[in-house]
Amino acid sequence: MQSAGMRVVLLDDGGLAVVHPTVSTRVSTAVSDALRGSTDGVVTARILPPGRAKIASILVSDSSADVRIELDADGRQCVVAP
């Protein structure tokens, strides 16, 4: 659930339109997990264009840190960086 003072930005460049539903489910779960773990700041989730090596990126920026999560073409986390 989004708390007061938290901002959510969703950007969809169409990459999920051409993938298996399992990949979409993995991406949705990763975005949901990022939102659940945030209490303030900004969560930006971007679905990348089709044909990229990565399907999505999630940036969580709050008062304690910035964390970037990237998901590969199979929807699995491939990079998590502070």
Backbone bond lengths (Angstrom), bond angles and torsions (degrees), N, CA, C in turn:
res aa  C-N    CA-C-N  psi(-1)  N-CA   C-N-CA  omega(-1)  CA-C   N-CA-C  phi
1 M - - - 1.436 - - 1.527 109.01 -
2 Q 1.292 116.53 139.27 1.464 121.83 179.57 1.520 108.87 -77.66
3 S 1.325 116.73 131.98 1.457 119.90 177.88 1.521 110.29 -98.39
4 A 1.332 114.65 164.34 1.456 120.10 179.72 1.520 109.50 -59.70
5 G 1.318 116.92 136.58 1.453 120.59 -179.87 1.517 113.67 89.29
6 M 1.304 117.50 -5.96 1.466 121.17 178.04 1.532 108.18 -96.42
7 R 1.342 115.34 139.47 1.461 119.94 178.98 1.521 108.42 -119.17
8 V 1.327 116.57 139.52 1.458 122.56 179.70 1.519 108.28 -120.72
9 V 1.341 115.81 128.95 1.462 121.69 177.76 1.526 107.29 -120.95
10 L 1.329 116.35 123.93 1.464 121.55 178.23 1.522 108.49 -116.81
11 L 1.326 116.03 124.83 1.465 122.17 -179.89 1.527 107.82 -121.41
12 D 1.314 117.11 125.26 1.464 120.81 -176.87 1.524 109.66 -121.14
13 D 1.334 115.39 106.62 1.462 121.18 176.60 1.523 112.37 -97.44
14 G 1.343 116.92 16.18 1.459 121.20 167.52 1.510 118.80 92.26
15 G 1.317 118.94 0.18 1.457 120.92 -174.89 1.517 115.46 -63.55
16 L 1.330 118.22 -25.99 1.466 119.73 -179.04 1.524 112.72 -78.38
17 A 1.327 117.35 -13.01 1.461 120.75 -177.65 1.522 112.89 -67.44
18 V 1.336 116.69 -19.62 1.466 119.40 -173.59 1.531 113.11 -120.05
19 V 1.344 117.50 17.28 1.466 120.02 -177.58 1.521 110.84 -112.43
20 H 1.329 114.67 164.35 1.466 122.01 176.58 1.530 108.92 -63.58
21 P 1.333 118.27 145.78 1.467 120.86 179.54 1.535 114.18 -55.52
22 T 1.320 117.78 -28.35 1.461 120.75 177.66 1.523 110.83 -61.56
23 V 1.329 116.52 -39.61 1.465 120.80 178.97 1.527 109.62 -65.15
24 S 1.319 116.73 -43.48 1.469 120.50 178.17 1.524 111.07 -59.69
25 T 1.322 116.46 -40.81 1.461 120.88 179.06 1.522 110.61 -63.71
26 R 1.331 117.56 -43.25 1.466 120.82 178.76 1.523 111.58 -61.73
27 V 1.330 116.31 -41.78 1.464 120.52 179.61 1.529 109.87 -65.64
28 S 1.326 117.01 -45.26 1.467 120.79 178.91 1.521 111.31 -59.66
29 T 1.322 116.49 -41.33 1.461 121.02 178.83 1.526 110.87 -63.79
30 A 1.326 117.72 -43.16 1.467 121.15 179.64 1.522 111.22 -63.04
31 V 1.329 117.02 -41.56 1.467 120.67 178.34 1.527 109.66 -65.85
32 S 1.317 117.19 -44.67 1.471 120.98 178.57 1.517 111.39 -60.03
33 D 1.320 116.74 -43.42 1.467 120.86 178.90 1.531 110.97 -61.57
34 A 1.330 116.59 -41.86 1.469 120.32 179.31 1.528 110.66 -63.71
35 L 1.323 116.78 -40.90 1.460 120.54 179.00 1.524 111.40 -66.88
36 R 1.319 115.95 -42.48 1.464 119.95 179.44 1.523 112.38 -63.01
37 G 1.323 116.75 -32.99 1.454 120.86 -178.19 1.516 114.53 -84.28
38 S 1.317 117.90 1.83 1.467 121.85 -176.63 1.517 111.01 -111.18
39 T 1.319 114.98 141.72 1.458 119.13 178.62 1.524 112.74 -119.58
40 D 1.332 116.29 -18.70 1.462 119.86 177.88 1.520 108.42 -154.73
41 G 1.321 117.48 179.69 1.456 120.67 178.45 1.510 112.81 84.00
42 V 1.342 115.15 -145.58 1.459 121.81 -174.60 1.524 110.06 -132.34
43 V 1.327 115.78 134.75 1.464 121.66 170.45 1.523 106.11 -115.23
44 T 1.339 115.90 119.64 1.461 121.56 177.97 1.519 108.38 -114.28
45 A 1.323 116.24 121.10 1.465 121.51 177.93 1.522 108.02 -116.64
46 R 1.322 115.90 127.68 1.462 120.46 -179.69 1.523 110.02 -124.56
47 I 1.319 115.40 126.34 1.458 121.80 170.66 1.529 105.22 -89.62
48 L 1.314 116.11 121.49 1.466 120.67 -175.51 1.531 110.92 -79.41
49 P 1.330 117.75 165.38 1.462 121.35 178.86 1.537 111.40 -64.66
50 P 1.329 117.06 155.75 1.461 120.73 177.40 1.531 111.34 -58.76
51 G 1.331 115.36 148.88 1.457 120.73 175.09 1.519 115.05 90.36
52 R 1.290 118.65 -2.23 1.460 121.78 178.68 1.524 110.59 -83.78
53 A 1.324 116.42 158.41 1.468 121.13 177.85 1.530 110.61 -68.92
54 K 1.322 116.96 -26.57 1.457 121.67 177.65 1.521 108.00 -113.79
55 I 1.335 115.78 145.13 1.458 120.61 -178.51 1.529 112.20 -95.15
56 A 1.355 116.38 -27.90 1.462 118.56 -175.70 1.520 111.03 -156.96
57 S 1.327 114.44 157.99 1.466 121.03 170.92 1.523 107.63 -135.55
58 I 1.319 114.41 146.13 1.466 121.34 179.18 1.520 106.49 -130.96
59 L 1.314 116.51 127.14 1.456 121.23 176.82 1.525 107.82 -117.11
60 V 1.329 115.15 121.79 1.454 121.40 177.32 1.523 106.98 -109.48
61 S 1.318 115.92 114.95 1.465 121.94 179.60 1.518 107.79 -119.33
62 D 1.346 115.34 115.00 1.458 118.31 176.07 1.518 109.85 -136.13
63 S 1.300 116.37 -171.31 1.456 120.37 -173.95 1.525 113.19 -66.09
64 S 1.328 117.89 -18.93 1.463 119.89 -177.33 1.526 113.63 -97.32
65 A 1.337 118.16 -31.09 1.468 119.71 -175.66 1.522 110.85 -172.93
66 D 1.332 114.55 170.22 1.464 122.79 170.13 1.523 106.87 -113.55
67 V 1.324 116.68 128.57 1.463 121.26 179.03 1.521 108.14 -127.22
68 R 1.336 115.97 129.88 1.462 121.89 178.25 1.521 108.44 -110.90
69 I 1.321 115.91 129.27 1.459 122.59 178.24 1.521 106.94 -119.14
70 E 1.319 116.70 129.43 1.466 120.64 176.87 1.518 108.58 -119.40
71 L 1.319 115.48 143.07 1.453 121.52 179.23 1.519 109.11 -117.11
72 D 1.337 115.68 133.52 1.458 119.86 -178.70 1.528 110.85 -75.47
73 A 1.310 116.97 -177.61 1.463 122.48 -175.77 1.519 112.69 -62.08
74 D 1.345 118.53 -19.18 1.459 122.73 176.33 1.523 112.07 -92.31
75 G 1.340 117.11 0.24 1.454 121.48 178.91 1.514 113.58 82.47
76 R 1.319 117.06 14.69 1.464 121.21 178.91 1.529 109.36 -96.98
77 Q 1.336 115.99 144.30 1.463 119.13 177.96 1.513 109.58 -63.48
78 C 1.323 116.07 125.49 1.462 120.28 179.58 1.521 112.13 -116.25
79 V 1.324 117.20 -19.61 1.462 121.52 178.96 1.525 107.86 -144.70
80 V 1.298 115.63 129.47 1.454 121.49 169.48 1.519 105.35 -132.40
81 A 1.319 115.59 114.31 1.471 119.77 -174.83 1.517 110.31 -129.36
82 P 1.317 115.44 136.68 1.478 118.53 175.28 1.513 111.09 -70.86
